[in-house]
Amino acid sequence: MSPRDVVITGMGIVSSLGEGVDAHWQALTATAPAPVLDRERFAPYTIHPLPEIDWSQQIPRRGDQRQMETWQRLGTYAAGLALDDAGMKDDEALCASMDLVVAAGGGERDEAVDQAILDASLTRNDHDVLLNEKLTTELRPTLFLAQLSNLLAGNISIVHKVTGSSRTFMGEEGAGVSTIETAAARIRAGQSSHVLVGGAFQTEHSDMLLAYELAGFLHRDDWKPVWERADSEGGGVVTGSGAAFLVLEAREHAEKRGRKAYATVGPIVSRRSRRNSEPLADGIDAMLAQLPLPEGPLLTLSGASGAHQATQAEEEALAKRGTLVARGFSSLTGHMKEAQFPFAMALAALSVWHGKAYPAFDADREQAFEGAPQAVLATAIGYHCFEGMGLVTKA
């Protein structure tokens, strides 16, 4: 045990299952956990939608709410939940000295303007002139600002007064892994004492789904758990709106302010394998070999997206170990892109904190887990690229 051990002292999570750690614990430990689905709005694609949220609970000023897109409000809201949960929200000194590490994608496009440009292009041949006209008459300057990925961190700083150093990572699941990896490394090196870290993803927007579908990743048949989509039409991914932010602290820092920790963040490993030239399952197995996995059954909170190749490779690698008992939480929340790994870490910490394993989210493909978990593995194997995993242990 070291004063610089990294502990989780606050968590703010939002998904289709609800908001906050208690709501998720209740939903995920129910006798038969069930997903919340929307099959109609974006048919033939199914999504996991956001619940009703009173944004004013964490973003009190209407002006702040108005100038944010939904994904920014979602991330700012979850960050506020995490600060509340850590007992830091009203401590100006702690927030002012807190570092911020965010995983973010690009902003939401103005679909009405996009459609107007496409419609006009059907009747005109001077497309270069057309685009210049639309740029000068249709697009408002604030739209460009709202699409900047680092504006999520900016809004968190403005609303919650988190004004230490700030970093933003882009790159789907890889961004989420890098946020946790970087924040933990800074604390272990003594460069940070407490860090707010996480990401958000809003899928209820056509351009977000378009990015997946252009590469053939979206699942088209009726909903199935992540492990059972290989034989279905489409690419296997069912997306969900959600966010996850964690407050990470040095153990000494948390103890000095009398704060109990949910769990300790152990080693984090990541890589970007050449999926077209080497077996992904072998790469995942090599990552597992780098972690000090405990003997016996180990609960594994898998961020598997359902993407056929990546999910099959992860299932193969986990099964090869023989002791890893998987829970594919995307079956219940949907795939949350940049927020996927922070969400996996949060669910792993909750299991350790309560000393109880989650029931099978897919009774046909997931094994039972007996006993109280002292350690939990969290994974995020990217639907397209980048792999990461980390160990969460009892504090």
Helices and strands as residue ranges (DSSP letters): E 6-15, E 18-19, H 21-28, E 47-48, G 55-57, H 62-66, H 70-85, H 92-96, E 99-103, H 111-121, H 127-137, H 141-146, H 151-160, E 166-169, H 172-188, E 194-201, H 206-214, G 226-228, E 239-240, E 242-250, H 251-256, E 263-271, H 280-290, E 298-302, H 308-321, E 324-328, H 330-333, G 337-339, H 340-354, E 375-381, E 387-393
